Amino acid sequence: RFYDRLVPIEGNPLVLPLPPTSKEPVGDDIRSIPKELERIQHDWVVGASPNRLTAWNLGRQLRKRLTQKVEGTIEKDAVDVLIVGCEVSLWLGEQFAADLSLAFKSMVIRTISANKVLGLLGQEFAMPQAGHQFSEGLWDLSDAIVIIVSHSGGTFASLAVSNLLQSVTSQIFVVTSEWDTQIGKQLRQLDVGRLRSRIFSTEIGLHPAEPCTVSVAATHQLLTQIFQHIAYVLHEDPTTREASGCVLKTSDLEELERCNRSCIEALEEIVGTTRHGHALKGAEAEKDLR
C-alpha cells in the first residue's frame, strides 16, 4: 500500500530536523565539516553508532563470499562488490571502488550508475549501455554484495535499484544521511533481526544549501571508515587475506589510521574553523579559498 511506503518526517526519531535558518547556509555547512567528520570518527571508534553493527554484518558477508569462492561454489569472475549511485554519490562510490580494487587485487569490484542498471535490467526491452563495460550477461551479480551510495536516501534511480536487485541478491547495503529513508525502508523489509543491519548513516540529515559541501565530505569520511573496517576484517584472517589478494600490510593499516585522524587538523586549517566550532586564527588556507 502507498501508506506503507511513506517515511514520516514529523515525530520520527530516526529523521533529523532541518538545520537552523541562516543568512549564509553554504558557509555554515563548510565550517561544520571538521566537527561532523570528527563526530563520525569518534562514534565509529567508541561504537556509539549503529554503523558498527552494519559494518560487522558487511564484513561477515564478505568473509562468507570469499570462503565460497575458495570452496569453488561461486565462479571466480563473479562480482563480489557492486557499488551503485548517481551524480556526486556515484563519484564517491567510484573512488571507494578504486581503493578497494587497489587493496584487494583478487576481488571483483564493479561500480556503475544506477541509471545504467535500470536501463539494462529494469525494463522489458533492455537498452544497450553504449560506451560502458556493462551488458546483459556480462556481470554475474548472483548474491553479490551491493552498496548503494545515496545522500538523500531517496534518489529515484538508486531507490529503484534497491528494489530491482533484490531479484538476484539479498546482500544490499546503503550509505545515506539518515537512518529512516526510502531506501532504508526498502532494505529493512528484506529480513528481520538486529544483526542484519544494512544501513550506514552519516547522520548529517538534509541540508538545503545547493552546493555539495558537508554532505560529500561526510559521505567520504564514512566510506573511509568502511574501507578501514573491510581492510581489518580481511587482513586478520589468512584465508580471506589470500582469497581477496590483499596487498595491505599491518604498517599500511596503521598509516591509514594515522592519516585518517590527522585529516581533521588539516580540514580545520582549510575551512578556518575548529572541530569545536571556534574560528581558527591565522588560517591561511581558508583566507586563500575566499
C-alpha positions as CSV (number, residue, x, y, z in Angstrom):
1,R,0.0,0.0,0.0
2,F,1.1,3.6,-0.6
3,Y,0.8,4.5,3.1
4,D,3.3,1.7,4.0
5,R,5.9,3.2,1.7
6,L,5.7,6.7,3.4
7,V,8.5,7.9,5.7
8,P,7.1,10.1,8.4
9,I,9.2,13.3,8.8
10,E,7.5,14.6,12.0
11,G,7.7,12.8,15.3
12,N,10.2,10.4,13.8
13,P,13.4,9.9,16.0
14,L,15.2,8.5,13.0
15,V,14.8,11.6,10.9
16,L,16.9,14.6,11.8
17,P,15.4,18.1,11.9
18,L,16.3,20.8,9.4
19,P,19.3,22.9,10.2
20,P,18.6,26.4,11.6
21,T,17.8,29.2,9.2
22,S,21.0,31.0,8.2
23,K,22.0,34.0,6.1
24,E,25.0,32.0,4.9
25,P,24.0,28.4,4.7
26,V,26.8,27.4,2.4
27,G,29.4,28.9,4.7
28,D,27.9,27.3,7.8
29,D,28.0,23.9,6.0
30,I,31.6,24.3,5.1
31,R,32.6,25.4,8.6
32,S,30.8,22.4,10.1
33,I,32.9,19.9,8.2
34,P,35.7,19.3,10.8
35,K,33.1,18.9,13.6
36,E,30.9,16.5,11.6
37,L,33.8,14.3,10.4
38,E,35.3,14.2,13.8
39,R,32.0,13.1,15.2
40,I,31.8,10.3,12.6
41,Q,35.3,9.1,13.5
42,H,34.5,9.2,17.2
43,D,31.2,7.4,17.0
44,W,32.9,4.7,15.0
45,V,35.8,4.2,17.4
46,V,33.7,4.1,20.6
47,G,31.0,2.0,18.9
48,A,28.3,4.6,19.8
49,S,26.7,4.3,16.3
50,P,24.7,1.5,14.7
51,N,27.2,1.9,11.8
52,R,29.4,-0.6,13.6
53,L,26.7,-3.2,13.6
54,T,26.2,-2.7,9.9
55,A,29.9,-2.9,9.3
56,W,30.0,-6.2,11.2
57,N,27.3,-7.5,9.0
58,L,29.1,-6.3,5.9
59,G,32.3,-7.9,7.0
60,R,30.6,-11.2,7.8
61,Q,29.1,-11.3,4.3
62,L,32.4,-10.5,2.7
63,R,34.1,-13.3,4.5
64,K,31.3,-15.7,3.6
65,R,31.5,-14.9,-0.1
66,L,35.3,-15.2,-0.3
67,T,35.1,-18.5,1.5
68,Q,32.6,-19.7,-1.1
69,K,35.0,-18.7,-3.8
70,V,37.8,-20.7,-2.2
71,E,35.5,-23.7,-2.0
72,G,34.5,-23.3,-5.7
73,T,30.8,-22.8,-5.1
74,I,31.0,-19.4,-6.7
75,E,32.7,-18.6,-10.0
76,K,36.0,-16.7,-9.8
77,D,34.8,-13.9,-12.1
78,A,31.5,-13.4,-10.3
79,V,31.1,-9.8,-9.0
80,D,31.9,-9.6,-5.3
81,V,31.0,-6.0,-4.6
82,L,28.9,-3.7,-6.8
83,I,28.8,0.0,-5.9
84,V,25.9,2.0,-7.3
85,G,25.0,5.7,-7.2
86,C,24.0,8.8,-9.1
87,E,25.9,12.0,-9.7
88,V,28.1,13.0,-6.8
89,S,27.2,9.9,-4.9
90,L,28.4,7.8,-7.9
91,W,31.7,9.8,-8.0
92,L,32.3,9.0,-4.3
93,G,31.4,5.4,-5.0
94,E,33.9,5.3,-7.8
95,Q,36.7,6.5,-5.5
96,F,35.7,3.9,-3.0
97,A,35.7,1.1,-5.6
98,A,39.1,2.2,-6.9
99,D,40.6,2.0,-3.4
100,L,39.1,-1.5,-2.8
101,S,40.4,-2.7,-6.2
102,L,43.9,-1.4,-5.4
103,A,44.0,-3.1,-1.9
104,F,42.3,-6.4,-2.8
105,K,43.6,-7.5,-6.2
106,S,41.6,-10.7,-6.4
107,M,38.2,-9.3,-5.6
108,V,35.9,-8.4,-8.4
109,I,34.8,-4.8,-7.7
110,R,32.4,-3.0,-10.0
111,T,30.8,0.4,-9.9
112,I,28.1,1.8,-12.2
113,S,25.4,4.5,-12.4
114,A,22.1,3.4,-11.0
115,N,20.5,4.7,-14.2
116,K,22.6,2.3,-16.3
117,V,21.4,-0.6,-14.2
118,L,17.8,0.4,-14.7
119,G,18.3,1.0,-18.4
120,L,19.7,-2.5,-19.0
121,L,17.9,-4.6,-16.3
122,G,14.9,-2.6,-15.3
123,Q,12.9,-2.6,-18.5
124,E,11.1,-5.2,-20.5
125,F,13.2,-4.1,-23.5
126,A,16.8,-3.7,-22.4
127,M,18.6,-0.6,-23.6
128,P,22.3,-1.4,-24.5
129,Q,24.6,0.8,-22.5
130,A,27.0,2.1,-25.2
131,G,30.4,3.2,-24.0
132,H,30.2,1.3,-20.8
133,Q,31.6,-2.2,-19.8
134,F,28.1,-3.4,-18.8
135,S,25.8,-5.6,-20.9
136,E,23.4,-8.4,-20.4
137,G,25.0,-11.5,-19.0
138,L,28.5,-9.8,-18.7
139,W,28.4,-9.4,-14.9
140,D,27.4,-12.3,-12.6
141,L,25.6,-10.5,-9.8
142,S,24.2,-13.6,-8.1
143,D,24.4,-13.0,-4.3
144,A,26.8,-10.1,-4.9
145,I,27.3,-7.5,-2.1
146,V,25.7,-4.3,-3.4
147,I,26.5,-0.9,-1.8
148,I,24.2,1.9,-2.8
149,V,25.5,5.4,-2.1
150,S,22.7,8.0,-1.8
151,H,23.0,11.0,0.5
152,S,19.2,11.7,0.4
153,G,18.3,8.0,0.5
154,G,15.5,8.7,-1.9
155,T,17.2,9.3,-5.3
156,F,14.8,7.8,-7.9
157,A,17.3,5.6,-9.7
158,S,19.1,4.4,-6.6
159,L,15.8,3.6,-4.9
160,A,14.6,1.7,-7.9
161,V,17.8,-0.3,-8.0
162,S,17.4,-1.2,-4.3
163,N,14.2,-2.9,-5.3
164,L,15.3,-4.3,-8.7
165,L,18.5,-6.1,-7.5
166,Q,16.6,-8.0,-4.8
167,S,15.8,-10.5,-7.5
168,V,19.5,-11.5,-7.7
169,T,20.9,-10.8,-4.3
170,S,19.7,-10.0,-0.7
171,Q,23.1,-8.6,0.3
172,I,22.2,-4.9,-0.3
173,F,23.5,-2.1,1.8
174,V,23.1,1.7,1.6
175,V,25.3,4.6,2.6
176,T,23.0,7.6,3.4
177,S,22.4,10.6,5.6
178,E,19.7,9.3,8.0
179,W,18.5,6.1,9.4
180,D,15.0,6.3,8.1
181,T,15.0,7.0,4.3
182,Q,13.1,5.5,1.4
183,I,16.0,3.1,0.5
184,G,16.5,2.2,4.2
185,K,12.8,1.4,4.5
186,Q,13.1,-0.8,1.4
187,L,16.1,-2.7,2.7
188,R,14.6,-3.2,6.2
189,Q,11.9,-5.3,4.6
190,L,14.5,-7.9,3.3
191,D,14.7,-9.7,6.6
192,V,14.2,-9.2,10.3
193,G,16.9,-9.2,13.0
194,R,19.1,-6.8,14.8
195,L,22.2,-8.4,13.4
196,R,21.0,-7.8,9.8
197,S,21.6,-4.1,9.7
198,R,22.1,-2.8,6.2
199,I,22.2,1.0,6.7
200,F,25.2,3.2,7.0
201,S,24.4,6.7,8.0
202,T,26.4,9.9,8.3
203,E,23.6,11.4,10.4
204,I,24.1,14.7,8.6
205,G,20.5,15.0,7.6
206,L,19.0,17.3,5.0
207,H,21.0,20.4,4.1
208,P,19.0,22.8,1.8
209,A,22.1,24.6,0.5
210,E,22.5,23.7,-3.1
211,P,26.4,23.2,-3.3
212,C,27.6,19.8,-2.1
213,T,29.9,20.5,0.9
214,V,29.5,18.8,4.2
215,S,27.3,16.0,2.8
216,V,30.0,15.0,0.4
217,A,32.8,15.3,3.0
218,A,30.7,13.2,5.5
219,T,29.9,10.5,3.0
220,H,33.6,10.3,2.0
221,Q,34.6,10.0,5.7
222,L,32.0,7.3,6.3
223,L,33.3,5.4,3.2
224,T,36.8,5.7,4.6
225,Q,35.7,4.1,7.9
226,I,34.0,1.3,5.9
227,F,37.2,0.8,3.9
228,Q,39.3,0.6,7.0
229,H,36.9,-2.0,8.6
230,I,36.9,-4.1,5.4
231,A,40.7,-4.0,5.4
232,Y,41.0,-5.1,9.1
233,V,38.5,-7.9,8.6
234,L,40.0,-9.4,5.5
235,H,43.6,-8.8,6.6
236,E,43.4,-10.5,10.0
237,D,42.2,-13.9,8.6
238,P,44.9,-15.7,6.4
239,T,42.2,-17.4,4.3
240,T,40.4,-14.2,3.4
241,R,43.7,-12.3,3.1
242,E,44.9,-14.7,0.4
243,A,41.5,-15.1,-1.3
244,S,41.0,-11.4,-1.6
245,G,44.5,-10.8,-2.9
246,C,45.1,-8.3,-0.1
247,V,48.3,-6.3,-0.6
248,L,48.0,-4.3,2.7
249,K,50.4,-4.9,5.5
250,T,49.9,-4.1,9.2
251,S,52.0,-1.0,8.8
252,D,49.8,0.2,6.0
253,L,46.7,-0.2,8.2
254,E,48.4,1.8,10.9
255,E,49.4,4.5,8.5
256,L,45.9,4.7,7.1
257,E,44.5,5.2,10.6
258,R,47.1,7.9,11.3
259,C,46.2,9.8,8.1
260,N,42.5,9.4,8.8
261,R,42.8,11.0,12.2
262,S,45.2,13.8,11.1
263,C,43.0,14.9,8.3
264,I,40.7,16.6,10.8
265,E,43.5,19.1,11.7
266,A,44.1,19.7,8.0
267,L,40.4,20.4,7.5
268,E,40.4,22.9,10.4
269,E,43.1,24.8,8.6
270,I,41.3,24.7,5.3
271,V,37.9,25.9,6.5
272,G,39.2,28.2,9.2
273,T,37.1,26.6,12.0
274,T,38.0,24.1,14.7
275,R,36.1,20.8,15.3
276,H,34.5,22.6,18.3
277,G,33.1,25.4,16.1
278,H,35.6,28.1,17.0
279,A,37.2,30.4,14.4
280,L,40.8,29.5,13.9
281,K,43.3,32.4,13.9
282,G,45.8,32.6,11.1
283,A,44.0,30.0,8.8
284,E,45.8,31.0,5.6
285,A,44.2,28.2,3.5
286,E,40.7,29.5,4.4
287,K,41.7,33.0,3.5
288,D,43.1,31.9,0.2
289,L,39.9,30.0,-0.6
290,R,37.8,33.1,0.0
